[in-house]
Amino acid sequence: MSTLSCGSRAQAMREASRDELQRIALRVWENLAAAGFAGTDPYDGLNSRLLAPVLRSSRLARLAVIQGVKRSPVNLRPLLLVPAGLNPKGLALVLQGAAEYPGLPDGNGRRAWLADALLSLASRVDGSPAFGQRVVTPGLANRLAGEPGAWPEAIGWGYDFPWQSKAFLQPAYFPTVVASSFAIDALQDADAPGWRQAAVGAARFVAEHLHRHEDADGICFSYSPGDRTRVYNASLFGARILAQAAPHAPQTEAWRLDAERAVAWVMARQARDGSWIYGEADHWQWIDNLHTGFNLETVHRAAALLGTSRWDDGMASGLAYYRQNLFESDGTPRYYSTTRWPLDPHSFAQGALTFLRLSRFQPDAQEFAGRILARGIDELWDERRGGFRFQKHPRHAQSIIHMRWSQAWMLRALCAWLADA
């Protein structure tokens, strides 16, 4: 009886792994489509129709409801009348995955619908709808591409629920730089009609309406027009939007310079070991997996758009720190530098994406990305329901399957790996 060589066995294992990841990606895609791409989110508690009168007047109540609904091992949303929603960032993630991996079937024009939905949910700077009412309008992208006068001067995207931080209240759909960056990426990746107009509008949102801190190191953009926070990953997303839009606007050089200065400011705050804390506030002094991945991937994308290699050393040391301190050898992400808990689909997904995007810095990065996704399936995949559970803690699990945080993020990462494999 003949036996397979070591190389043949390795190839067979890779093909089996690819088949399994493809099967799961297809199932997630079909389940999302069957739900009309609507679903829940860890932070959507303030959409409660039952508690709405109380939540209007109390910051502490809003904080308690958000955290209580997010952390509960039992899904409280049916009890609190929290509806499933269309989350613009979740839609963007799904569209990114579908645009990158053509193996997802496009029945009923799903990719075009996702682009139309994103534009239908866009906002002006004050949070009002950018294009009439927030109703998904099929064909909107095509129509807007042919009507330059229909676009607001500045445009952005927010979440479909209000969100209370310690410092400020973010109304539903109020535009943020993070959600806006994902929306522009998705529209560009899908080559949606009008994506350049959308990118220019988003760049004006960043350049003209976000607060900016300036010092000798460069620029830091705020998270939204309603705050003055200095969060590293958020400012980097602003830089990326400016770099994307610069070739398509008269402000090319000014926006490129602002993008470069914003990346430089964050790179100046990278520690000698390659790490970053979350941001410039006393209560943001932690190092976590998710936002370290955001920083690395976004710097890499901005550098490519700007055509520079000046941050290569920082990316290489950052990726080395990321792997050594925020992942275990089998690919399991550590949520913080101090603990692996909770196991979270967002960390698995962003980890895989980061190593895929920065693969030139580590020769086995693609293989390691696959290892991360395989561990995510082992720990969080629910075969019966066809989705990824929210979080796993040392003594309990949160089995809720969220549209954005669980399904959309993992679908995007699976599609990126499948496209690269």
LINDA-V654302 format. One record per pair of residues at least 24 apart in sequence whose C-alpha atoms are under 6 Angstrom apart, sorted by the first residue. I is the first residue (numbers start at 1). GAP is how many residues later the second one is. Records with the same first field share a line. If there is no record, write none. Layout:
# LINDA-V654302
I = GAP / GAP
This chain:
# LINDA-V654302
25 = 386
38 = 46 / 47 / 48
39 = 45 / 46 / 364
40 = 44 / 362 / 363
41 = 361
42 = 28
43 = 27
44 = 117
45 = 24
46 = 116
47 = 35 / 114
48 = 32 / 33 / 34
49 = 32
50 = 30 / 31
73 = 325
87 = 72 / 73
88 = 30
89 = 90
90 = 314 / 318
92 = 90 / 91 / 94
93 = 315 / 319
94 = 314
95 = 91
96 = 90
97 = 315 / 318
99 = 90 / 91
101 = 314 / 318
116 = 24 / 25
122 = 34 / 35
123 = 32 / 33 / 34
124 = 31
127 = 46 / 47
141 = 52
142 = 51
145 = 48 / 49
153 = 48
154 = 47 / 48 / 50 / 51
155 = 46 / 47
156 = 24 / 46
176 = 47 / 48
177 = 46 / 61
178 = 56 / 59
181 = 56 / 60
199 = 46
200 = 45
203 = 38 / 39
206 = 32
217 = 48
218 = 43 / 44 / 47
219 = 42 / 43 / 46
220 = 42
230 = 49 / 50
231 = 48
232 = 34 / 47
233 = 62
240 = 62
243 = 62
274 = 43 / 44 / 47
275 = 43
287 = 49 / 50
288 = 47 / 48 / 49
289 = 37 / 46 / 47
290 = 57
293 = 61
297 = 57
316 = 45
331 = 40 / 41
341 = 52
342 = 50 / 51
343 = 48 / 49
344 = 47
345 = 61
348 = 28
349 = 60 / 61 / 64
353 = 60
